[in-house]
Every structure is written in C-alpha cells, then in structure tokens.
Amino acid sequence: MEYRIFTEPQQGASYDQLLAVARAAEASGFGAFFISDHFQKMGEGSGLPGPTDAWVTLGGIARETTRIRLGTLVSPVTFYQPGPLAITVAQVDAMSGGRIDFGFGAGWFESEHTAYGIPFPDLGERMNRMEEALEQIVGLWTTPEGESYNHEGQYHTFVDSPALPKTAQTPHPPIIIGGGGKKRTPRMVARFANEFNVPFTQIEKVPAILANVDRACEAVERDPATLIKSAALVLCAGSDSSTIQRRASKLGRDVEELKENGFCGTFAELEERAASYAELGITRLYLQVLDLSDLDHLSETGAALL
C-alpha cells in the first residue's frame, strides 16, 4: 500500500503551514502531498486566514521540496478555463521536476461559487464541461511540438493553438478522477484517468463503485488493471487509545465513528484496515490530515507504516 497525505487548506491554513506539512510528509516517507481545491471552509470555524490558491500553493511547494509528489484532489472544472489550466499545470509540473498528479472534477460546493462570483451550472452541464475540458487539456499536452492544436467544443474552441508549454512528464501528468457516480464518472475514468479515487466512502460500498469503473474500462476495451485505484480517508492514529482520543477530540469527531468511516486506530489496527482495502484492489490511500499543527501525527504514522 502506498500512503499519501491530503490536506484541506480552505478550513484555515497559511502557505507556511502547508509547506511545513509537505516537508514533514516528505521527511516521513509518504509518497505524495495533496491539497483540496476550494475557496470556502465547510462546517464550523472562522476559516482564517482564508483559502490559498491550489496551483499557486503547489508551485511554491514544488520549489521547496525534492522528492514527494504533489497534486490536487480535485481541481473543479468550474474554477478554470481548460487552456489556461493546461498551461498552469504544465508550468507547475516543470517547477517540480515532473512530480505533479492532476486531480480533476466537476465541482460540487455551490456556496463557494456564489461567495466568489463563480458560475455554478447544473450537474449535467458541469459533467459536460469536465469531459470536454479533459479532452482539450490532454489534447494540448499531447500535441507534438511544432504542431497546432484545434478543437471545436461546446464551451471552448481552440484555433491554431501552439499547445505550449509541454509538461515535464510524458505524455502528461497522471490524471486522477474520483467520485461515486454510476455512469458518467466511470466513462470519463476509462477514457482519461490514470487513477480512480473513492473519497470518504464506507468500505462496504467500495466494491460496487469499483465494479462500475471496471465495466466502463471493459466497454472501451481498456484493461482495468491499467488503472490505479485509491481511496481517501480521515487519518486519526496513535500508539495508544489516549493519543487517538486526543487527536479525535481535536477534530471534533468520535473515535468509534472514525474507526468505521476513516483511517483510525493504533498502527496495528491501521495495517489491518489497509489490508482490507488492498483485498478490494485499492493500492493507494490518501490520508486526510485535518490538524495541520500536529506534525508528530505524520512522523509517527510514517515511522509505523512506511
């Protein structure tokens, strides 16, 4: 099992805090440091100092780390135009020396759109925009140097684009698509994704979600084994029950609820839970770290699991 660290900056985090977590994750041996891409907090709390821009943040962290992979879970199509986004991700990939994974989605959090003047169309249109944007972003990245990219889309049209810059990784950074949709999402995964992520889902529901993706791959004659399958879970770990309880209380969560829905328990218990996910075909876990001040949480978990 590969373990990655995942943070939620919109809940209240400065760039310096995020950099500290990224460096701690790298030093502890985790495979990647990921951030969500949101503009407004969820739930209680002030949200201070306010959201960070996901790709500006990753560009900065890319220059201050050396090994760890970096990415978003996930950048919503509603925030971006596909052409400028392709340029941004390609540049950050170059700044990192080819360490970017590109998580992309349709967007879901309506109030952050209304709060910052961003249009929020209905789900059908968001999915349409996502599929078209994926085709265009990949098209820009994979157009050979010296050739032009042309594409007439429903929402964006490209005419004689130089399709630059190119990404450091070839043919392009790995694309991550997540969610539990039964039709559109699996079809996009089969067509575009290198990785499919199941976010914050009870383990009993995971097999049916993965089966939908496998069927979509088979429908386009893609071997499902070529797709990395991952899950995202809240991390709350410790060497003893008192440490676990302290960390759960800091999150305002119940230990038993976290054990059922998250990645919570002693390190021996976490190894057993990881094995249960591995039996389902999950080979990568994103561990959501919500208390960014508790860097010992990362070092202890890394020492025990990696």
C-alpha positions as CSV (number, residue, x, y, z in Angstrom):
1,M,0.0,0.0,0.0
2,E,1.2,3.5,-0.9
3,Y,0.3,6.2,1.6
4,R,-0.2,9.9,0.6
5,I,-1.0,12.9,2.7
6,F,-4.1,15.0,1.9
7,T,-4.9,18.4,3.4
8,E,-7.9,20.8,3.3
9,P,-6.4,24.4,3.2
10,Q,-9.8,26.1,2.9
11,Q,-10.5,25.1,6.5
12,G,-7.8,27.6,7.6
13,A,-4.2,27.3,6.6
14,S,-1.4,29.6,5.5
15,Y,1.1,28.8,2.9
16,D,3.8,28.4,5.6
17,Q,1.6,25.8,7.4
18,L,1.0,23.9,4.2
19,L,4.7,23.9,3.4
20,A,5.6,22.6,6.9
21,V,3.2,19.7,6.4
22,A,4.5,19.0,2.9
23,R,8.1,18.9,4.2
24,A,7.1,16.7,7.2
25,A,5.3,14.3,4.8
26,E,8.4,14.2,2.6
27,A,10.7,13.6,5.6
28,S,8.4,10.9,6.9
29,G,8.5,8.9,3.7
30,F,5.0,9.5,2.4
31,G,4.5,9.2,-1.4
32,A,2.8,12.5,-2.0
33,F,1.4,15.7,-0.5
34,F,-2.0,16.7,-1.9
35,I,-4.4,19.7,-1.3
36,S,-8.0,20.2,-1.9
37,D,-9.1,22.9,-4.3
38,H,-11.7,25.0,-2.6
39,F,-12.4,28.7,-1.8
40,Q,-14.6,28.4,1.3
41,K,-14.5,26.5,4.5
42,M,-17.0,23.8,5.3
43,G,-18.6,23.5,8.8
44,E,-17.6,25.4,11.9
45,G,-14.6,27.7,12.3
46,S,-13.5,31.0,11.1
47,G,-11.6,29.7,8.1
48,L,-8.8,32.2,8.9
49,P,-6.5,33.2,7.2
50,G,-8.7,32.2,4.3
51,P,-8.2,30.0,1.3
52,T,-5.0,29.5,-0.7
53,D,-5.0,29.2,-4.4
54,A,-4.3,25.5,-5.1
55,W,-1.9,25.8,-8.0
56,V,0.0,28.9,-6.7
57,T,0.5,26.9,-3.5
58,L,1.7,23.8,-5.3
59,G,4.1,25.9,-7.4
60,G,5.7,27.3,-4.2
61,I,5.9,23.9,-2.5
62,A,7.3,22.4,-5.7
63,R,10.4,24.6,-5.3
64,E,10.8,23.8,-1.7
65,T,10.6,20.0,-1.8
66,T,12.7,17.5,-3.7
67,R,11.1,14.0,-3.8
68,I,7.5,14.0,-2.8
69,R,4.8,14.0,-5.5
70,L,2.2,16.9,-5.4
71,G,-1.3,17.3,-6.6
72,T,-5.0,18.3,-6.1
73,L,-8.0,16.3,-5.0
74,V,-9.5,17.7,-7.0
75,S,-9.5,20.9,-9.1
76,P,-13.1,21.6,-10.2
77,V,-13.8,22.5,-13.8
78,T,-16.0,25.4,-12.6
79,F,-12.9,27.3,-11.4
80,Y,-11.0,27.1,-14.6
81,Q,-10.9,27.5,-18.4
82,P,-9.1,24.5,-19.9
83,G,-6.5,26.4,-21.9
84,P,-5.1,28.4,-19.0
85,L,-5.3,25.5,-16.7
86,A,-3.3,23.3,-19.0
87,I,-0.6,26.0,-19.0
88,T,-0.6,26.3,-15.2
89,V,-0.4,22.6,-14.5
90,A,2.4,22.2,-17.1
91,Q,4.3,25.0,-15.5
92,V,4.0,23.6,-12.0
93,D,5.0,20.2,-13.3
94,A,8.1,21.7,-14.7
95,M,8.8,23.6,-11.5
96,S,8.6,20.3,-9.6
97,G,10.8,18.4,-11.9
98,G,7.9,16.2,-13.1
99,R,6.2,15.5,-9.7
100,I,2.6,16.6,-10.4
101,D,-0.5,14.5,-10.4
102,F,-3.6,16.3,-11.8
103,G,-6.8,15.6,-10.0
104,F,-9.9,17.0,-11.8
105,G,-13.6,17.0,-11.1
106,A,-16.9,18.6,-11.8
107,G,-17.2,20.7,-8.6
108,W,-19.9,20.3,-6.0
109,F,-19.8,23.0,-3.3
110,E,-22.3,25.6,-4.5
111,S,-21.8,28.2,-1.8
112,E,-18.1,28.7,-2.5
113,H,-19.2,29.6,-6.1
114,T,-21.8,32.1,-5.0
115,A,-19.4,33.6,-2.4
116,Y,-16.8,34.4,-5.0
117,G,-18.9,35.2,-8.1
118,I,-18.2,31.9,-9.9
119,P,-21.0,30.5,-12.1
120,F,-22.3,27.1,-10.9
121,P,-24.3,25.4,-13.6
122,D,-26.4,22.2,-13.0
123,L,-24.7,18.9,-12.6
124,G,-25.3,17.8,-16.2
125,E,-23.6,20.8,-17.6
126,R,-20.7,20.6,-15.1
127,M,-20.1,17.0,-16.2
128,N,-20.3,18.0,-19.8
129,R,-17.8,20.8,-19.2
130,M,-15.5,18.4,-17.3
131,E,-15.4,15.9,-20.1
132,E,-14.8,18.5,-22.8
133,A,-12.1,20.1,-20.7
134,L,-10.3,16.8,-20.1
135,E,-10.3,16.2,-23.9
136,Q,-8.9,19.6,-24.6
137,I,-6.3,19.6,-21.8
138,V,-5.0,16.2,-22.8
139,G,-5.1,17.4,-26.4
140,L,-2.9,20.4,-25.7
141,W,-0.4,18.4,-23.6
142,T,0.0,15.7,-26.2
143,T,0.1,17.8,-29.4
144,P,3.6,17.3,-30.8
145,E,6.0,20.3,-30.6
146,G,5.8,22.4,-33.7
147,E,2.2,21.4,-34.4
148,S,-1.0,23.2,-33.7
149,Y,-4.0,22.1,-31.6
150,N,-7.5,22.7,-32.9
151,H,-10.7,21.6,-31.3
152,E,-14.3,22.9,-31.6
153,G,-16.1,22.4,-28.4
154,Q,-19.4,23.2,-26.9
155,Y,-17.9,25.5,-24.3
156,H,-14.4,26.3,-25.6
157,T,-12.9,26.3,-29.0
158,F,-9.2,26.2,-29.9
159,V,-7.9,27.5,-33.2
160,D,-4.2,27.0,-34.2
161,S,-3.1,26.8,-30.6
162,P,0.7,26.3,-30.2
163,A,-0.2,24.0,-27.4
164,L,2.7,25.2,-25.2
165,P,4.2,24.7,-22.7
166,K,4.6,21.0,-22.5
167,T,4.6,19.1,-19.2
168,A,7.8,17.7,-17.8
169,Q,6.2,14.2,-17.6
170,T,5.3,12.4,-20.8
171,P,2.8,12.1,-22.2
172,H,1.4,14.2,-19.4
173,P,1.0,14.2,-15.6
174,P,-1.1,11.3,-14.2
175,I,-4.8,12.3,-14.2
176,I,-7.0,11.4,-11.2
177,I,-10.7,11.3,-11.3
178,G,-12.8,10.4,-8.3
179,G,-16.4,10.0,-7.1
180,G,-19.2,7.5,-6.8
181,G,-21.2,8.2,-10.0
182,K,-22.5,5.2,-11.7
183,K,-22.3,6.2,-15.4
184,R,-20.6,9.5,-16.5
185,T,-17.8,9.3,-14.0
186,P,-16.8,5.7,-14.8
187,R,-16.9,6.5,-18.5
188,M,-14.5,9.5,-18.1
189,V,-12.3,7.4,-15.9
190,A,-12.0,4.7,-18.5
191,R,-11.2,7.3,-21.2
192,F,-8.9,9.7,-19.4
193,A,-7.7,8.7,-16.0
194,N,-4.6,7.0,-14.7
195,E,-6.1,6.7,-11.3
196,F,-9.6,6.4,-9.8
197,N,-10.2,7.7,-6.3
198,V,-13.0,6.7,-3.9
199,P,-13.4,9.6,-1.5
200,F,-14.6,9.1,2.1
201,T,-16.8,6.1,1.5
202,Q,-17.6,3.2,3.8
203,I,-15.6,0.2,2.8
204,E,-18.7,-1.9,2.3
205,K,-19.8,0.4,-0.6
206,V,-16.4,0.4,-2.3
207,P,-16.7,-2.9,-4.3
208,A,-19.8,-1.7,-6.2
209,I,-18.1,1.6,-7.1
210,L,-15.0,-0.2,-8.4
211,A,-17.1,-2.6,-10.3
212,N,-18.8,0.2,-12.2
213,V,-15.4,1.6,-13.2
214,D,-14.1,-1.9,-14.3
215,R,-17.2,-2.3,-16.5
216,A,-16.6,1.1,-18.1
217,C,-13.0,0.2,-18.8
218,E,-14.0,-3.1,-20.4
219,A,-16.6,-1.3,-22.5
220,V,-13.8,0.6,-24.2
221,E,-11.5,-2.4,-24.3
222,R,-9.2,-1.0,-21.6
223,D,-7.7,-3.4,-19.1
224,P,-9.0,-2.3,-15.7
225,A,-5.6,-3.4,-14.3
226,T,-4.0,-0.4,-16.0
227,L,-6.0,1.9,-13.6
228,I,-4.6,2.7,-10.2
229,K,-7.4,2.6,-7.6
230,S,-7.2,4.6,-4.5
231,A,-9.3,5.8,-1.5
232,A,-9.3,8.9,0.7
233,L,-9.9,8.6,4.4
234,V,-9.5,10.8,7.5
235,L,-6.4,10.0,9.5
236,C,-6.5,9.7,13.3
237,A,-3.8,7.4,14.5
238,G,-1.7,6.8,17.6
239,S,0.3,4.3,19.6
240,D,-2.3,4.1,22.3
241,S,-6.0,4.8,22.9
242,S,-5.4,8.1,24.8
243,T,-3.4,9.5,21.9
244,I,-6.1,8.5,19.5
245,Q,-8.8,10.0,21.7
246,R,-6.9,13.3,22.0
247,R,-6.5,13.6,18.2
248,A,-10.1,12.7,17.6
249,S,-11.3,15.3,20.1
250,K,-9.1,17.9,18.4
251,L,-11.1,17.2,15.2
252,G,-14.4,17.2,17.0
253,R,-15.0,13.6,16.0
254,D,-15.9,10.4,17.8
255,V,-13.3,7.6,17.8
256,E,-15.7,4.8,17.0
257,E,-17.2,6.8,14.1
258,L,-13.7,7.5,12.8
259,K,-12.8,3.8,13.0
260,E,-15.9,3.0,11.0
261,N,-15.6,5.7,8.3
262,G,-11.9,6.8,8.4
263,F,-8.4,5.5,9.0
264,C,-8.4,5.5,12.7
265,G,-6.8,3.4,15.4
266,T,-3.5,2.0,16.6
267,F,-0.9,1.4,14.0
268,A,-1.5,-2.3,14.1
269,E,-5.2,-1.6,13.5
270,L,-4.4,0.6,10.6
271,E,-2.3,-2.1,9.0
272,E,-5.3,-4.4,9.2
273,R,-7.6,-1.8,7.7
274,A,-5.2,-1.1,4.9
275,A,-5.1,-4.9,4.2
276,S,-8.9,-4.8,3.9
277,Y,-8.7,-2.1,1.2
278,A,-5.9,-3.9,-0.6
279,E,-8.1,-7.0,-0.9
280,L,-10.6,-4.8,-2.9
281,G,-7.9,-3.7,-5.3
282,I,-7.0,-0.4,-3.6
283,T,-3.3,0.2,-3.8
284,R,-3.1,3.8,-2.6
285,L,-4.6,5.6,0.4
286,Y,-4.9,9.4,0.8
287,L,-4.7,10.1,4.5
288,Q,-6.6,13.4,5.2
289,V,-4.8,15.4,7.8
290,L,-7.0,18.0,9.4
291,D,-4.9,19.2,12.3
292,L,-2.0,20.8,10.4
293,S,-0.2,21.8,13.6
294,D,0.3,18.1,14.7
295,L,3.4,17.2,12.7
296,D,4.1,14.4,15.1
297,H,1.0,12.7,13.7
298,L,2.8,12.5,10.3
299,S,6.2,11.3,11.7
300,E,4.6,8.7,14.0
301,T,2.4,7.3,11.2
302,G,5.2,7.3,8.7
303,A,7.5,5.5,11.1
304,A,4.9,2.8,11.8
305,L,3.5,2.2,8.3
306,L,6.2,3.0,5.8
